[in-house]
Amino acid sequence: MGLASLLPLAWRRAQAAVPARSLAVVEKGAGRVAFYSLPEGRPLGHVPLGTQPHEMVADPAGRFAYIGGYGVKGWQFGGEGGHQLWAIDLADRKLARTIDLAPHRRWHGMRMDAKGRLYALSESDSLLARFDAPATADGPDRMIPVGGARSHYFVVKADGSRAYVADTMSGTVIMVDPDDASFAPVKQHIGQAPEGLALSPDERTLYVIDRPAGVLHALDAVTLRPRARTTLRGEAVRVVVQADGRLIVSNTADKSLTRHSPATLAEEARLALPAAAPGLNLPAGGSILYAALENDRIAIIDLAAWKITGGFATGEAPDTAVLL
């Protein structure tokens, strides 16, 4: 008699009813999106894409994910970059379609609003594209000039009324209306090279990391006027916001995560990492963070316990991830 037959029937049924979770991970250096079981990290398959895919976002139903064809290693690097977006069928783990956006290139930032509209940012052309029905779109429904020099990363409000762009080479954050090009972009100079961005849960505060300076800024999300700032532990790259409003910062120089007060930006706690984390992936409302590490691993972090609870190896240069 097998072990399974000795277990209580109710327990076996309960276990069968719990859906298996997995993580889709963009592996930039490998040029693919890969799928791993959770929490053990067993490889489930991968989808080849192209040179240097970077940011990824999934639709609200978890049916499709969209990945920008960035095509270069980072914003500091030259090159034309890619001109496409890839749509991934998350259920079948396959490439569903490719959207050609030539001549516009270096598609990096990717976001989706509460209505399921997809937004993508062309770094080299400083253009924000919106796709109202991304599952079937052959091209953008709207393209808005951002007015930047190298527009790398952005966030968008849930209703899609405002987008906030980190324009690295000009040292500014730029606020635009993703629907109305007659709205004059609002610009706020914050330092050397802004990169990581996040909105507070009430969307009234925008948090910005000046990456090389290692400074965290809080700006008024309506006016972009500065509210507060704090010095971090050297170069930092990403910031995410917990459901309770507290901030989690990835400190690349210090190889750590730090937690910060949303009111004062003061550091409240530090967690050492085995390697720097260029990617922080926190599912909405969740307390488990999936940190993509520079040693080609995913670290699973329980934010409530403030500790690493697991992890697994990935392909080269993991970054953005989607929980399935």
N, C-alpha and C positions, 0 to 999 in steps of 0.2 A: 504494500500500500504506500503510495507516494505521500510526501509531506503535505502537499496541498489538500489531499483528501482528509487529513487529520485536523485541519483547521476548521473552526466553526463556519457554517454556511453563511451566516449573516456577515461575518467578517470578510469572507471572500467576495461576497456581493458588494459590500461597501468599497472594497479595494478596487473592484472592477468598475465601479461607478465613478471613481476619481479619474478625471482625464489626465493623461500623461502630459507633462509640460516639456517644452523644448525652447531652445534659443536660436534664432537666426542671427548670424554674425557676419558683418562685412569684414573680409580679410583683404586689406588694401594691397599688401605686397604680393599676395597670391592671386589677385585679380578675380575674386569670386565672393559669393555669399555661401556660407556653410551653415549646416544645421546640426545641433547637438542636443542630446537628451539631457534633462535636468533631474537631479543635481550632479550626476556622475560625469557628464560630458562625453557620452558615447557618440561618435560621429554617426550621423544619420544620412548624410549625403551633402552634395554641394552643387552649385550652379556656376559654371564659368561665365565671366562677364567680359572684362577687358582691362586695359591698363588703369590702375589706381582708381577703382571705385571708392567713394568715401562715405558720404552721409546717406542714411536710409530712414524712411518713415513708413509706417503701415497705416492702412485705412482703419476707420473705427471698428469695422467688422472683423478685422484680422484676415481678410481674404487676399489682399494684394499688398506688397511692399514696393516702394519706389526708391531707386538708387540713382544718385547723380554720377554721370561719367566725368569725373574730375580730370583724370588723365595725367596729372603730375603729382609729385610727392607731397608738396606743400605750397602755401602761398608765397614762401620765400624763393621758390624755384621758378625759372623761366620755362618757356614752352607753350605751344598753343593749347594743349589740353584736349579733353574730350568734348564731343558735341551731342551726346545722347543721354537719355534717361532710360533706365531699365525697369520694367514692370515684372515683378516676381510673383508667381502663383504660390502662395505659402502653403496651401493644402497639398498640392501635387509636387511641390519643391522643384519647380521648373521655370524657365524664362517664358513669360506669357507674351511679351511684346517689347519692342524697342521703339522709342519715340526720338526721331532725328530732329535736333534743334539747331542744326547748322544754319547760318554761319556763327551763331553764338556758342561760346565755349566755356570750359572750366566750370561746369555745373557742380556746385559744392553743397551749399546749404539746402536742406529739404525739410519742409514742414507741412502739416495738415491742420485745418481748422475744424471746429465742431460740426460743420456742415459737410465734411468730407471733401472739401476742396483742397487740392494739392498746390503747394507753392515751391518753386525752385529758384535758386539764385545763380546767375552767371557772374562769376568773379571777374573775368577779364572785361566784360561789357558793362558791368554794374547795372544789370537788369533783373528785375523780379518778375517771374512768370507765374501766372495762376491758371490752373486747369480745373474747370468746374465739375467735370465728370471724368476723372483721370482713368477710370477703368476702360474707357472707350475712346478717349481723346487722341487725335493725331497731332495736335499742336496746342499751344496755349490759347485760352480765351481772353487773356489780358496780359500785357507786358508793360511794366512801369519802370521808367528810368529812375535809378536810385541817386545818381549824381555823385558817385564815389570814384575812387582811384583803383581799389582792389577790394571788392565787396565779397567777403569770405564766408561769413556766418550770420545767421539771423534767427529771430523768434517772431511769432505772429500771435496776436490776440485770438482768443477762442472764436470770436464772431468775425474775424478776418478784417476788422476795421482799421487796424494799424499793424505795421511790421517794423521791426527794429533791426538794423543792419550794422554789423561790425565791419567797418571799412579799414582794414589793417594798415595799408600804406599811407593813408592820410591821418591816421590817429584819431578818427572820429567815429561816433555812433550816429546813424542817420535814421530818422523816423519818416516813413512814407505811408500813404494811403494805397493799399494794394489794388484798389478799384479806380481811383481818380488821379490821373496824372496831372490835373490842374492844381492839386494840393501841393504847395511848395514844400519840398523835403526840409525837415528840421534837423539841424546838425549841431552836435555837441562835441567839442574837442576834449578828449579825456587823457591823452598821453601818447605813448610811443606806438602801440599796436594793439587795439582792442581785439579780442577774439571770443572768449566764452561769454555767452549771454543767457539770462533766464529772467522770467517774470515772476513776481510774487503771486501767491494763490488768488489774491483779489485783483491782480493785474494793474495795481496802482504804482508799483515800484519796479524798475528795471535794474537788474544787477549785471555789471560788466566787469570782466577781467582784462586788465592791460597786461598781456602775456609777458613780454620781456621785462617790464618794470616790476611785475609781481605785486600789483595793486588791485584791490577789489573796490569798485565804485557802486554806489546806490544812486540812481537818478529818478526823478519824478517821471512817470511813464506818460504823462500828458504833455509836459513842457520840455523834458530832458534836462531840467535844471538839477545840478548836483545836490544830493541830500547828505551823503556821508561817504567816507572812504577809509580804508585800512590797508596797511602794508602786510603782505603775505610772506610766506617762507621762500622767497625767491620766485623764479619763473613759475607761473601757474597757467593752466590751459582751459579748464572747464569748471562750470558751476551749475549745480542742479538744486532744485528747491523741494524739500520734503512737504508732505501734506500739512504739517503744522507750521510751515513758513520758514523753518530753519534751513540754512544754506550748507551745501556740501561742496567743497572746493578740492580740485585735483592739483596738487603742488608737484610739478614735474621735477624741479630742482631738488626738492626735499624728499621725493619719493614717498609721498604721504597724502592722506585725506585729512582735511580739517573741517570741523563743524562751526558755524558762525551764527551769531544772533542776528535776526532780521532787523531788529531795532537799531543796534549799534554797530553791527558787523564785527564785533569782538569775537575772537576765537574762543570756543568753548571746549573743544576736545580735538585731539590729534590721534590718527591711526596710521602707524607705519605700514608701508606696502613693500613687497619684495622687489618691485620695479615701478617706474613711473607709469601713470595711468592716463594716456591721451584720450580715452573714451570713458564717459560715465553714462550708464544706462539705468534709469530709474523709472519703472513703469508707473503710470499715473496712480496716485493714491497708495503706492506700495511702500514696503519697508525693507525690501531686499534690493540691493544695488548690485549691478553687474558691471564691474570695472574691467575695461580692456587694458592689458598691461603691455609694456614694451618688451617683455620677455616672452611674448607670444603665448599668453595665458589669459583666461578670464578668472578674476577673483570674485567670489560670491560673498557679499558683505551684508550681515544683518545690522541694519542701522539702529534698531532698538537696543540690541546687545552691544553695538559698537565693536564688532569683531568680524574677522574673516572666518566664515563657516565652511568654505569649500572652494573648489576651483578645478580647472581642467586646461589641458593644452589645446591650442588652436593652430591654424595655419599662420602664415607670416603677416604680421602687423594688423591684429584685430582692432576694430574701432567701434562703430555704432552697432547696436544690437536691438532686436525686437523679441519680446517674450511671447511665445505662442502657447 
